[in-house]
Amino acid sequence: MADPQTAPKNCPGCGAKLPDVALSICPYCVTPLGLDAGKEESGESPFAGRIARLLEHKDLGPAMEWSPPEGPEFVRGGQLVFRGKLALTVGALAATAGILSGGPVSAVAAIGYAIIAGGVWLLLQGKRVIQQSVQAELLRRPGVIVDRRSETNLKGLGGNTDYYFLLEFESGVRGEFLWPGRGVNEEPYPTNLPGVAYTRGVELVHFKHIRV
């Protein structure tokens, strides 16, 4: 087995920081690393049996073909695009009304042009956020949620909580993935949960539970 001290710190494929163990593939983009997979001193991972049963489960096929809803950043980008289009419509109406009023450019028309400029900015920002949120390839892999932790970020009078899930996949490959909190309407996944993980880079987009 390769010495973990000689293993790369970052994946040569996606640039993500790698766990401090020797791995055969990157857990975030499955780029081959040319190393032997790390194993626990006791031998086979305690989750290997559950993952093996997942690979034979009748529900695995449909789960591997299913496309999950995208994460919060994709949704935020869509909201920006919607607001941009709305602003363009309102601005165009205001500018047209100002022009039809006759005479020099009226205050209404000037406001309309300002709203149009703001709409264009929102539209471009929204498209940029959407493109960045889906830049990494969506991977579908059977695995188990081994552990989780959370970090709360305070902003003004409020804040948000991000969760980090340690996932184990086939051949004992492990990686920690970010799951941005969705608020009180969606509970984070529990540990020791088997199923299919849908990931984009270091982000866990969704986890579909399969009972084994």
N, C-alpha and C positions, 0 to 999 in steps of 0.2 A: 504494500500500500504506500502511496506517495506521502511524504511528510507534509502535514498541513502547513508548516512554516514556509514550504516552497510553493504552495498552491497560490494561484493568482488572487489578488485582493478584490479585483473587479472583473466582471465578465467581459471578454474581448468582443462579444457580439453585441450586447445591449448596454454595457457600461455599468450595470447595477452592482452594488456591493455584495460580495459573496459571503456566505457563512464561513466561520473559522474552522472548517473541516475540508478534507479533500473530497471533491465531488466529481462524478463522471460527466454530468451535464449541468448547465446553469438552470436553477429552479425557476427562473423568470422568463427565459426565452428558449430554453432547451438546446442552447449551443453546446456541442461537445467540448469538454475541457481537457480530455486526454488524461484524466486521473481516475484512480479506483475510487468507487463510492465509499464514503466513510461509514463504519458500522460501530455499534455500541460494543463495549468490552464484553458484554454477555453474549454477543453473537447477533442473531437475527433480531430485527426490530419487533417490539411487541405489537405493532400495528400491521405487520406484514400479512398475517392471516386474514384480517378484515379487508385489506386492500385486494388480496387474492380473491376473496369472495365477491368483492365489488366487480372485479374483472369478468366474473362469470354470471353476474346478476342479469335477469331478464330486462330490468329497467335501465341498464347502462346504455344500450343502443339509442333509445329515444332521448335520454339525457345528453348524450354526446352530440346529437343533432340539433338540440334546442338552442335558441339564441336568447340570452337573458336581456332584460332592460339595462341600458347603460347607466353608469354611475352619476353622482351628483354634478360633476363638472360638465358632462354632456348635457344634462338637464339645464344647468345654468347658462350654457351657451345657447340652447334653444330659446330660453327666456329672453336673452339679449337680442337674438334675431327677431323674435316676435315684437319686442318693444321698438326695435329699429324700424321695422316695417310699419308699425302703428304711427311712429313719429313721422315717417316719410309721408304717410297718407294725410295726417293732420297738417303737416307743414305745407304740403302741396295745396290743400284746400285753402289754407290761410293766405298763401302767396297769391293764388288765383283770385281770391276775393279782393285782396289789396290792389291787384293789377286792374281788375274790372271796375274798381271804384274811380279810375281815371286820375289824371294829374300826375305829379311826381310820385315816386315810390312811397307808398304810405307806410305808416308804422305797422299796420297789420301785415303788409307784404314783407317788411323787414323781419318781423317776428317769425313769419312763415319760413323765410330762408334760414333763419337761425335754427328752427326746429328741424328742417331738412338736413342741415349740417350735423346736428346731433344724432339724427336718425341714421345717417350714413356711418357715423362713428360707432354707434351701437351695433349696426349690422356687421361691420367689419370685425369688431371685437368678438361678437357672438360666433362668427364663422371661425375665427382663430381659436377660440376656446374649444369648439367642437372638434376641429381638426387635431388639436393637441391631445384631446381626451381619447381619441381613437387611433392615435399614431402607432401605438404598439399593437402587435397582432393579438387577437383574442385566442387564448389557449383553453382547451377543455380537457381536464385530466381527472381521473378518479383518485381520491385521496382521503385523508382523515385530518380533522382539525385537532392538532396535538395540544396546543396551548394558545392563550391570548393575553394581551395586555392592552391598556388604554392610556391615552394622553388627552387631557383637557386643555384647550387653548382659550384663554379669556380675551374677549374683544369688547371694550366698552362696558356696557351693563350686561352683556350676554357672553356667549361663548359657544364652542362646539367641541365634541369629543370624537377623536379618531381612534379606531381600534386596529391592533396589529395581531394577525393570526399566524401562528406557526403551523404550516401545513406539511404533511408527509405524503409523498407520491410513491409510485412503483419504484422498486430497487432501493428504497430507503432515502431517496432524495428529499431534502427538506429546505424550506425557505420561509421567510417571514414576509407577509403581505399586508399592505395597508387597506383597510376598509373604512372610508370616511363615514362618520356617523350620519344616520338619516333622520335623527330626531326621535321624539317619543313614540312616533307611529310605527317604527320598525325596530324590533329588538335585535341586538347582535347575536351571532351564532354561538351556541354553547361549545365547549370543548368536547373531545372524544366523539365528534360527529362524523360519520362516514358519508361519502357522496361524491359529487362531481364539482370540482372547483373551476370557475370561469375567471381567468385572470388576464389582465393586460399589463405587461411589464411587472412592476412591483405592486400593482393594485389588484385586490380581490374584488371583482365586479359583482359576483354572485356565487352562492354555494347551494347546490340542490341536494337535499338530503335523500339518501337511499338507505333504507333499513336493511342491515345484514347481521 
